[in-house]
Amino acid sequence: MAVLEIIKYPDEILKQISEPVESFNEELMAFLADLEETMRAGPGGVGIAAAQVGNFSRIAIVDVSAKPKIKHNGCMILINPEIKTWEGMKVGREGCMSVPDYTGNVIRAEKITLQACNAQGELCDYECEGYEARAVQHELDHMDGLLFLDRLVSRRTDLFKRKKYK
């Protein structure tokens, strides 16, 4: 396993749209292991999309289980994901490993249902709410070449310099 290099904004490659995964094989399994290790190596990382490391396949990993008192589905491997339903909208603060110096306020659905393949290619259904739903929507945006910067409530008042912790 390896920690992969995260592509950082303003690199234009982050705008590339990802393609569906068609082969569920050993190569995919090795990449998923590296992608998860990369996510866990980042400070506070709860999600990562393959596009953030230059692999433009529709793959993301989301795991908010380390956050206390948050309802979650555990570590979700999301391959070729599709949001089926969403409800309620709420503004919340987001950050991103590809935009390490800033956070911003973004409107997202409070509850979603989605369908995605797991690492073995089996179709799975998920219900997500709150922080987990926000994290999933954030990672799925990467597959469509979008960053949270593209969804800011206001570029003038809702973008914040990230605090540096010692």
SULDAMO-V39001 format. One record per residue. RES is the residue in three letters. SS is DSSP state (@ for helix, = for strand, . for the rest). PHI is phi in radians with two decimals (NA if undefined). D_LAST is the distance of its C-alpha to the last C-alpha in Angstrom with 2 decimals. Layout:
BEGIN
RES SS PHI D_LAST
RES SS PHI D_LAST
END
This chain:
BEGIN
MET . NA 28.25
ALA . -2.56 25.80
VAL . -1.53 22.61
LEU . -1.53 24.06
GLU . -1.37 22.80
ILE . -1.47 21.79
ILE . -1.34 23.85
LYS . -1.92 22.01
TYR . -1.07 23.50
PRO . -1.76 25.75
ASP . -0.97 27.51
GLU @ -1.11 30.90
ILE @ -1.10 31.26
LEU @ -1.14 29.08
LYS @ -1.51 32.15
GLN . -1.19 34.39
ILE . -1.55 36.05
SER . -1.47 35.89
GLU = -1.78 39.09
PRO . -1.07 40.15
VAL . -1.41 39.86
GLU . -2.03 43.35
SER . -2.01 43.01
PHE . -1.82 41.44
ASN . -2.43 41.50
GLU @ -1.07 39.71
GLU @ -1.07 37.98
LEU @ -1.10 36.50
MET @ -1.04 35.39
ALA @ -1.13 33.61
PHE @ -1.12 31.86
LEU @ -1.05 30.80
ALA @ -1.11 29.27
ASP @ -1.14 27.27
LEU @ -1.12 26.25
GLU @ -1.15 25.05
GLU @ -1.08 23.09
THR @ -1.12 21.45
MET @ -1.04 20.60
ARG @ -1.27 19.10
ALA @ -1.32 17.01
GLY . -1.40 15.08
PRO . -1.19 12.14
GLY . 1.23 14.20
GLY . -1.16 17.31
VAL . -2.02 20.44
GLY = -2.88 22.86
ILE = -2.72 23.94
ALA = -1.96 27.19
ALA @ -0.98 29.08
ALA @ -1.04 29.33
GLN @ -1.20 25.61
VAL @ -2.04 26.40
GLY . 1.46 29.73
ASN . -1.88 32.03
PHE . -1.63 34.03
SER = -1.94 35.34
ARG . -1.36 35.07
ILE = -2.37 32.52
ALA = -2.57 29.40
ILE = -2.18 27.53
VAL = -2.31 26.10
ASP . -2.60 24.72
VAL . -1.75 23.18
SER . -1.11 24.32
ALA . -1.37 20.90
LYS . -1.44 20.46
PRO . -1.16 22.24
LYS . 1.08 25.57
ILE . -1.91 25.91
LYS . -1.14 29.34
HIS . -2.68 29.19
ASN . -1.82 31.37
GLY . 1.37 29.14
CYS . -1.43 28.30
MET = -1.77 30.56
ILE = -1.61 31.77
LEU = -1.98 33.25
ILE = -1.99 35.81
ASN = 0.93 38.01
PRO = -1.28 36.73
GLU = -2.51 38.63
ILE = -1.31 37.88
LYS = -1.67 41.18
THR = -2.46 40.61
TRP = -2.56 38.11
GLU = -2.63 38.29
GLY = 1.15 36.59
MET = -2.17 34.14
LYS = -2.60 30.88
VAL = -1.46 28.13
GLY = -2.64 24.58
ARG = -1.47 21.17
GLU = -2.28 20.49
GLY = -2.29 18.05
CYS = -2.73 18.97
MET . -1.12 17.90
SER . -1.47 20.53
VAL = -2.29 19.11
PRO = -1.21 15.37
ASP = -1.68 14.90
TYR = -2.42 16.84
THR = -2.27 17.93
GLY = -2.79 21.40
ASN = -1.54 24.09
VAL = -2.32 26.72
ILE = -1.57 29.93
ARG = -2.40 30.61
ALA = -1.18 33.22
GLU = -1.37 32.36
LYS = -2.33 34.54
ILE = -2.43 35.70
THR = -2.08 37.91
LEU = -2.51 37.70
GLN = -2.19 39.50
ALA = -2.71 38.13
CYS = -1.47 39.11
ASN . -1.59 37.20
ALA . -1.08 36.80
GLN . -1.59 40.49
GLY . 1.55 41.72
GLU . -1.46 42.64
LEU = -1.32 42.40
CYS = -2.20 40.15
ASP = -1.93 39.87
TYR = -2.30 36.74
GLU = -2.01 36.24
CYS = -2.24 32.76
GLU = -2.51 31.61
GLY @ 1.04 28.67
TYR @ -1.04 25.25
GLU @ -1.13 26.91
ALA @ -1.08 29.55
ARG @ -1.08 27.02
ALA @ -1.09 25.17
VAL @ -1.10 28.59
GLN @ -1.07 29.78
HIS @ -1.05 26.69
GLU @ -1.20 27.27
LEU @ -1.13 31.01
ASP @ -1.01 30.55
HIS @ -0.98 29.13
MET @ -1.17 32.53
ASP . -1.84 34.26
GLY . 1.30 32.20
LEU . -1.95 30.29
LEU . -1.97 26.64
PHE @ -1.05 25.28
LEU @ -1.04 25.65
ASP @ -1.33 29.39
ARG @ -2.08 29.47
LEU = -0.97 27.56
VAL . -1.01 29.50
SER . -2.59 29.42
ARG . -1.14 27.85
ARG . -1.39 28.04
THR . -2.04 26.43
ASP . -2.12 24.55
LEU = -2.07 22.05
PHE = -2.26 18.55
LYS = -1.13 15.75
ARG . -1.25 12.84
LYS . -1.26 9.79
LYS . -1.73 6.59
TYR . -1.75 3.78
LYS . -1.68 0.00
END
